[in-house]
Amino acid sequence: MKHLKLILILAFLFGNMTFCKSKPDNNRNLEEKPSPETSAPIILPGADRPEIYLPKLKGKRVALAVNQTSILTSKENLHLVDFLLAQGIEVKKVFVPEHGFRGDADAGEKVDNTVDPKTGLPLVSLYGKSKKPSTAALADVDIVIFDIQDVGIRFYTFISTLHYLMEACAEQNKTLMVFDRPNPNGDYIDGPVLQKGYESFVGMHPIPIIHGLTVGELAQMINGEGWLKEGVKAPLEVVPVGNWKHENHYSLPVKPSPNLPNDVAIRLYPSLCFFEGTDVSLGRGTLFPFQVYGYPDPKFGDFTFTPVSIEGMSKYPPQQDKLCYGKDLRDEPLSHQFTLSYLLEAYQKANKGASFFNAFFDKLAGSDQLRKLIIAGESEASIRSTWQEELDLYKAKRKEYLIYE
């Protein structure tokens, strides 16, 4: 077992932090670099459009909410912090979300305040004792820039960090600039809408699981719908993505978090994340998280894997050091969309009834309805019919805030 752990850790470390611009095959890690595509205009995230934002930053005191995804692909993946400092912009500090400034902290692991050894900038945690910048933290700042790659799913916590940044900027009259990035799940909308009373850091807004918005569009919706505390509105500017539409595929140039290593994992994420609310493993502790699922029981499937502790990826994975049986989904097409089929099949095979779920499940689902319908034995089609009306209302409201076709 020690040898297996060592092999997995070395494989993870040697494949870390350099990524591609063009569409990969389904099983390719995002870090491999194929030949660039030339048939379509190059997609330009907001950070890659300095002609829009640099004039607005000159002479201003700036704070950044960024992580390892905050790069300029047009400048050989130069980090936004380094680019702005080289342009003479007065960067005062960096606000850090879940997974840390370098993206190497485990899911749920608290992030501490510290100092970046390269630049000497203060790193202020928004995933530790506080998730909202204090008055003191914004006192020496004129503009806050949010530039973090999202994956378009309600329970991905970077949009909760965006919410609290917007709220703090609204209360203290600081401009928030969102450097927008494409949504890799932005081509469809699906799932139940979060219900009042089930708000948490993995779901703060009455939106479906797959919301079909970029962070810039969502920020406009948060302002427009009055979802911030007491209905305040943040002074908001969005630097839009160039040459992108919601229907366009976008292979992320940098892994957005430790356990979303490739395009397949990102597409399967909304369907498999429900297993976080159960004892079923979704591949944390392997080199293919969110691409498999299983349990220490042969009736769950023919594919086998053993989750182990991997530093910087998954320190304490569910079913650690146990042989799990289940399914390998790595050949799923990138056209894959949200489904309850994996969850329903695992629930039936487990034969545990209500004890199949833990307390986290309802937070992910956004209400207790999904759990109750599964326990009642409802089919996927029947379950989907219960959220369709609210989903249609959301789709109509969403159109008011779209920046892209």
Beta strands, then each sheet from edge to edge (+ up, - down):
strand 1: 61-66
strand 2: 71-72
strand 3: 78-79
strand 4: 90-96
strand 5: 114-115
strand 6: 122-125
strand 7: 143-147
strand 8: 175-179
strand 9: 190-193
strand 10: 208-210
strand 11: 236-239
strand 12: 292-295
strand 13: 303-305
strand 14: 324-328
sheet 1: 5+ 6- 4- 1- 7- 8- 11-
sheet 2: 2+ 3-
sheet 3: 9+ 10-
sheet 4: 12+ 14- 13+
end
